[in-house]
Structures are given as C-alpha cells and as structure tokens.
C-alpha cells in the first residue's frame, strides 16, 4: 500500500505539546497506518544555534513530502533575535525571518484558508450559528518583506521623482524613514478571488465578501475589488459583497452569522481571520491551511505561547482541526469527518474543558477524550 509522506514540524514552545495531541488523534482515526511521518527542524532553536530558523534540510524534506503538519514557532524583533544567537554567530549580519512566511513564498502556498465554525456547547462562542471561512492571500501584500530602514538614497529619489505625494519627504533624514511595500499583482488577486468563489460555489455559501480598503488604498485594494467584480460574473448563484476592513471588524462582531466566505489580502486577511477566530472561541479553535497547487502546510493559527511551555496546559483543538484539514486536502474525507464529529461531541458534552474554556483539562487529556469519541463512532 502506497503511504502518504507527511512532514511533521512541531516547531517550539507549546507546538510540541499540541503536535503530540494531534498525532494521537491521527492514530486513533486510522490515518497513521497510511502515513510515513518524518519530523523536521524548524523554529527558534535552529535560529539561535544555526542562524537559520528554516534549515535547508527541512526544505528538502518538504520537497519530498506530500504535505506538512506544522505547529507553532517563536518569533522576535530582529534586534532581540540577533542577541539570542550563539556568540560565534553574532555580528555576522544574520537577520531573523519568519519560517512560515518563507514556506508560503517558497512553495507558492497562495491560499491561506481559515475556517471559523462555532461548535455548539462551547462556552466561548459568540453565537452558535457562525460558519464562515476566510481566504487570505498568502504570498503578496505587506508580507513580501520588501522594506527598508534606513531608506537608501536611490530608493527615496525614485519615489520622490515618480510620485507627487512623496514630495513632502524630500527633506527627511533617511535614517528617520522606514518604508514597507504593499505589492499586489493581477495574477495574485485573481487566483485568491477565484479560489474563494470556487469554494463558495462548491459548499453552497451564498456570498463572497471582499474585505479591503479601496477608498483609501486605491491602487492595491482597488485592483482586488475591480477583479472581483469581473470574476463574479462566472458564478450565477454567488453574490459579491464589498466591505472595508474597518467596517468588517464591526460587522463581524455585530452580525457574524450573515457572512459566508470572506476574501482579503495578506495583512487584512490576517487581522480579520483572528477576529473571526475569537468569536468562535479563540485561537484554541482556529486552524488554517496554507495551500498551493501541489503542496500544502496545515497549522493552528496560535503562536508558541512560551509561558505555557512544558505545562501540558493549552487547548490542542486548533492543531487537531488542522490535522482534520490535512486529511480533507488529501481526500481522506471519512477520517476527516470522524475527527470533526469527535471534536464536536467532546465540546457539546462539556465534560472536558481546557483552561481557556474555563476548565482544567490538560492538553493530553483533551486529545484522549477526542480519541475516545473517535473509537465510539
């Protein structure tokens, strides 16, 4: 029997605990019999001792895998990160970068898919009828990392010569100016829009809401909105809504049940998906998939939570639901549905509650409870 090649990247912090929990659940549902797992190095430990949080050997592992189950990593500002390098690497000009952002760009994982579904019985739900999905463009926008501080004279000269609004910065000290670029391409916005509309059509969501700010950020947000208006013509049963990012934050708090599929650029999508996660219980329930044409990386959206390291305390459901998303992507629908049904059953029963849910169930105990439900299905 051909087995799936799965790269497992626990990362650091509580990522190690929640990965163990998810692996228990994958075994309980029978997926481990169909998979070859290889663990890879990623995260803060490898930045500190090697100056590279995403070693080349891990990239090679991913290239030879069908997909990856990733967890959480620690990130710090560049000055703090440089101080934590081993002494022999300090002063070498090494600059910390986000491994997950690099993975998204390296493997062209342009879709960040974040389901936000409220499971009945969760005491943290804003309301039980929320079932929305955020499509976040994953490779462009503000996260491309094209930025400067201080700004090179040649860069500032080109900007001032080519844009009348930049004249006010002519006399600025370049050491006191920082520039981060927000770059959209027509291809980039078209493919994330199409992915969101295809999803809405496939799963019978009546609306796709483009969340941008074209009244102020006219060129980039404007490009996305204009392309959305063109593409929606091919989707007879899906209605296009347009909402500014600031208004969307208000409407998601006020009427989250009114929305189905949201689609946005990298930064705005990051913000709105965390807001959506909170109204269905918080980051302990928020999973995501970084998806390209031929490869995908699945992860919880929470961080490494250093203060909880080694305490066996955090909620593993986001990581377990990320594993469920992985099975969906691989075509293992029955196993994926079993995991989700088991998670829903544990939540509605109310016997097991992690600290964020007001209880004292440990990470491993929550995983065991979900496994028991799987075995009972």
Secondary structure as GFF3:
##gff-version 3
##sequence-region A 1 377
A	DSSP	beta_strand	4	11	.	.	.	ID=ss1
A	DSSP	alpha_helix	15	28	.	.	.	ID=ss2
A	DSSP	three_ten_helix	31	34	.	.	.	ID=ss3
A	DSSP	beta_strand	35	39	.	.	.	ID=ss4
A	DSSP	alpha_helix	44	50	.	.	.	ID=ss5
A	DSSP	alpha_helix	56	63	.	.	.	ID=ss6
A	DSSP	beta_strand	67	72	.	.	.	ID=ss7
A	DSSP	alpha_helix	78	83	.	.	.	ID=ss8
A	DSSP	three_ten_helix	87	89	.	.	.	ID=ss9
A	DSSP	alpha_helix	99	106	.	.	.	ID=ss10
A	DSSP	beta_strand	111	117	.	.	.	ID=ss11
A	DSSP	beta_strand	131	137	.	.	.	ID=ss12
A	DSSP	three_ten_helix	142	144	.	.	.	ID=ss13
A	DSSP	beta_strand	147	148	.	.	.	ID=ss14
A	DSSP	alpha_helix	153	162	.	.	.	ID=ss15
A	DSSP	three_ten_helix	164	169	.	.	.	ID=ss16
A	DSSP	three_ten_helix	174	176	.	.	.	ID=ss17
A	DSSP	beta_strand	179	180	.	.	.	ID=ss18
A	DSSP	alpha_helix	186	202	.	.	.	ID=ss19
A	DSSP	beta_strand	207	212	.	.	.	ID=ss20
A	DSSP	alpha_helix	220	231	.	.	.	ID=ss21
A	DSSP	three_ten_helix	232	234	.	.	.	ID=ss22
A	DSSP	beta_strand	239	244	.	.	.	ID=ss23
A	DSSP	alpha_helix	245	255	.	.	.	ID=ss24
A	DSSP	three_ten_helix	256	258	.	.	.	ID=ss25
A	DSSP	beta_strand	261	264	.	.	.	ID=ss26
A	DSSP	alpha_helix	266	278	.	.	.	ID=ss27
A	DSSP	three_ten_helix	283	285	.	.	.	ID=ss28
A	DSSP	beta_strand	287	291	.	.	.	ID=ss29
A	DSSP	beta_strand	296	300	.	.	.	ID=ss30
A	DSSP	three_ten_helix	306	308	.	.	.	ID=ss31
A	DSSP	alpha_helix	317	330	.	.	.	ID=ss32
A	DSSP	alpha_helix	333	349	.	.	.	ID=ss33
A	DSSP	three_ten_helix	355	357	.	.	.	ID=ss34
A	DSSP	alpha_helix	363	376	.	.	.	ID=ss35
###
